[in-house]
Amino acid sequence: MKKSATSKEELLAIAKEIAGREGIGNLNIRRLASESGIAIGTVYNYYPSKGDLIGAVMEDFWRNVFHGSHFDTESGDFIGSVHDIYFRLRENLGSFREEFLKEMEVLSQTDQKRGRELEAFYLGHMKEGMLRILERDNRVSPEVWNETFTPERFVSFAFSNMVLLLKNQEDPAYFEEIMRRLIYKTDADTGKEV
């Protein structure tokens, strides 16, 4: 006999198992209640609708991508942090593509919109963290910034290019070198930091 789930966190863990095993489109309140060994009404106490349940699974995914990573906003190494973020995203987005993206079209328009809003929230959170890291990086020459080339725009540029690299599944080393030459003082001949 299955052990009954006794908390919202346990229900979420079981919901993620169902979504991972059978696709997020096959996740519903009745199925979660059955696999959790609890009454349907109990699931509704935690998740009032299928949309709330799916939203919780997607939110948990994004939270784990960003907060489950070694995303240290106190770091003073912008390029190293971008490198770490890239590989963490690549690892997690691989499973996201397999588990969720192919199922998105079966979701209601409301659930799809909520998923996009959660994604935008966490991506915005990521950019804010990257800006904090950039501001703490003592190797960045203050003279590089001007009215056009601002830290905020640079983070947006870095993030957009990181997403493009992820989409194309490319190695970020070349892009990291470009960023290094843009924001750190480097020798013009060797490209090495001075």
C-alpha positions as CSV (number, residue, x, y, z in Angstrom):
1,M,0.0,0.0,0.0
2,K,1.3,3.5,-0.9
3,K,2.2,5.9,1.9
4,S,-0.1,8.9,1.9
5,A,1.3,12.3,1.1
6,T,1.0,14.6,4.1
7,S,2.2,17.9,2.9
8,K,2.1,20.3,-0.1
9,E,5.8,19.6,-0.7
10,E,5.2,15.8,-0.9
11,L,2.3,16.4,-3.3
12,L,4.5,18.6,-5.5
13,A,7.2,15.9,-5.5
14,I,4.7,13.3,-6.7
15,A,3.3,15.7,-9.3
16,K,6.8,16.3,-10.7
17,E,7.3,12.5,-10.9
18,I,4.0,12.2,-12.9
19,A,4.9,15.1,-15.2
20,G,8.4,13.7,-15.7
21,R,7.2,10.2,-16.4
22,E,4.1,10.9,-18.5
23,G,4.2,14.6,-19.5
24,I,2.8,17.6,-17.9
25,G,-0.4,17.3,-20.0
26,N,-1.2,14.1,-18.2
27,L,-1.0,15.7,-14.8
28,N,-4.3,16.3,-13.0
29,I,-5.9,16.5,-9.6
30,R,-7.5,13.0,-9.7
31,R,-4.2,11.4,-10.8
32,L,-2.2,13.2,-8.1
33,A,-4.7,12.1,-5.5
34,S,-4.6,8.5,-6.6
35,E,-0.8,8.3,-6.7
36,S,-0.6,10.2,-3.4
37,G,-3.0,7.9,-1.5
38,I,-5.2,10.8,-0.4
39,A,-8.7,12.1,-1.2
40,I,-9.2,14.4,-4.2
41,G,-10.7,17.0,-1.9
42,T,-7.4,17.1,0.0
43,V,-5.4,17.8,-3.1
44,Y,-7.9,20.7,-3.9
45,N,-7.1,22.2,-0.5
46,Y,-3.5,22.7,-1.8
47,Y,-4.1,23.1,-5.5
48,P,-7.6,24.6,-6.3
49,S,-7.3,23.8,-10.0
50,K,-5.2,21.9,-12.5
51,G,-3.7,25.2,-13.6
52,D,-2.5,25.8,-10.0
53,L,-1.0,22.4,-9.9
54,I,0.8,22.8,-13.3
55,G,1.9,26.3,-12.3
56,A,3.4,24.9,-9.1
57,V,5.4,22.2,-11.0
58,M,6.7,24.8,-13.5
59,E,7.5,27.3,-10.7
60,D,9.4,24.6,-8.9
61,F,11.4,23.9,-12.0
62,W,12.5,27.5,-12.5
63,R,13.2,28.0,-8.8
64,N,15.4,24.9,-8.8
65,V,17.2,26.1,-11.9
66,F,18.2,29.4,-10.3
67,H,18.2,28.8,-6.6
68,G,19.3,25.2,-6.8
69,S,22.4,26.3,-8.7
70,H,25.6,27.8,-7.4
71,F,24.4,31.2,-8.4
72,D,26.3,33.3,-5.9
73,T,25.3,36.9,-6.3
74,E,28.1,37.8,-3.8
75,S,30.7,36.5,-6.3
76,G,33.1,39.0,-7.7
77,D,33.7,37.0,-10.9
78,F,31.3,38.0,-13.6
79,I,32.7,35.8,-16.4
80,G,33.1,32.8,-14.2
81,S,29.5,33.3,-13.0
82,V,28.2,33.5,-16.5
83,H,30.1,30.3,-17.3
84,D,28.5,28.5,-14.3
85,I,25.0,29.9,-15.1
86,Y,25.3,28.8,-18.7
87,F,26.1,25.2,-17.8
88,R,23.5,25.0,-15.1
89,L,20.9,26.3,-17.5
90,R,22.0,23.9,-20.2
91,E,21.7,21.0,-17.8
92,N,18.2,21.9,-16.6
93,L,16.8,23.2,-19.9
94,G,17.6,19.8,-21.4
95,S,15.2,18.1,-19.1
96,F,12.8,21.0,-19.4
97,R,12.6,20.6,-23.2
98,E,12.1,16.9,-22.9
99,E,9.6,17.0,-20.0
100,F,7.6,20.2,-20.5
101,L,8.0,22.0,-23.7
102,K,6.6,19.2,-25.9
103,E,3.6,19.2,-23.6
104,M,2.9,22.9,-23.5
105,E,0.4,22.9,-26.4
106,V,-2.0,20.6,-24.5
107,L,-2.2,23.1,-21.7
108,S,-4.9,25.8,-21.6
109,Q,-4.1,29.3,-22.8
110,T,-4.3,30.4,-19.2
111,D,-1.8,27.8,-18.1
112,Q,0.6,28.6,-21.0
113,K,0.4,32.2,-20.1
114,R,1.2,31.5,-16.4
115,G,4.1,29.4,-17.5
116,R,5.5,32.2,-19.6
117,E,5.0,34.7,-16.7
118,L,6.9,32.4,-14.3
119,E,9.7,32.0,-16.8
120,A,9.9,35.8,-17.3
121,F,10.0,36.4,-13.5
122,Y,12.8,34.0,-12.9
123,L,14.8,35.1,-16.0
124,G,14.4,38.7,-14.7
125,H,15.6,37.6,-11.3
126,M,18.6,36.0,-13.0
127,K,19.5,39.2,-14.8
128,E,19.3,41.1,-11.5
129,G,21.7,38.7,-9.9
130,M,24.1,38.9,-12.9
131,L,24.1,42.7,-12.5
132,R,25.0,42.4,-8.8
133,I,27.8,40.1,-9.7
134,L,29.1,42.5,-12.4
135,E,29.0,45.4,-9.9
136,R,31.1,43.4,-7.4
137,D,33.7,42.3,-10.0
138,N,36.8,44.4,-9.1
139,R,38.5,43.5,-12.4
140,V,36.0,45.5,-14.4
141,S,37.5,48.7,-15.4
142,P,35.1,51.6,-14.4
143,E,36.3,53.5,-17.5
144,V,34.5,51.0,-19.8
145,W,31.1,52.3,-18.9
146,N,29.5,55.3,-20.6
147,E,25.9,56.5,-21.4
148,T,25.5,53.9,-24.1
149,F,27.6,51.0,-22.7
150,T,26.1,50.6,-19.3
151,P,26.3,47.7,-16.8
152,E,22.6,47.1,-17.2
153,R,22.8,46.9,-21.0
154,F,25.9,44.7,-20.8
155,V,24.1,42.2,-18.6
156,S,21.1,42.2,-21.0
157,F,23.6,41.7,-23.9
158,A,25.4,38.9,-22.0
159,F,22.1,37.2,-21.1
160,S,20.7,37.4,-24.6
161,N,23.8,35.9,-26.1
162,M,23.9,33.2,-23.4
163,V,20.3,32.2,-24.4
164,L,21.3,32.2,-28.1
165,L,24.3,29.9,-27.3
166,L,22.0,27.6,-25.3
167,K,19.5,27.5,-28.1
168,N,22.3,26.5,-30.6
169,Q,24.0,24.3,-28.0
170,E,27.3,26.0,-28.5
171,D,30.3,26.2,-26.3
172,P,30.4,29.6,-24.5
173,A,34.3,29.9,-24.4
174,Y,34.4,32.3,-27.4
175,F,31.7,34.5,-26.0
176,E,33.3,34.5,-22.6
177,E,36.5,35.7,-24.2
178,I,34.7,38.5,-26.0
179,M,33.1,39.7,-22.7
180,R,36.5,39.4,-21.0
181,R,38.1,41.7,-23.6
182,L,35.2,44.2,-23.3
183,I,35.1,44.7,-19.6
184,Y,38.5,43.8,-18.2
185,K,41.7,45.6,-19.0
186,T,43.5,43.4,-21.4
187,D,46.7,43.5,-23.4
188,A,45.8,44.4,-27.0
189,D,48.3,41.9,-28.5
190,T,47.7,38.9,-26.2
191,G,44.1,39.4,-25.0
192,K,45.3,38.5,-21.5
193,E,44.2,40.5,-18.5
194,V,46.6,43.2,-17.2
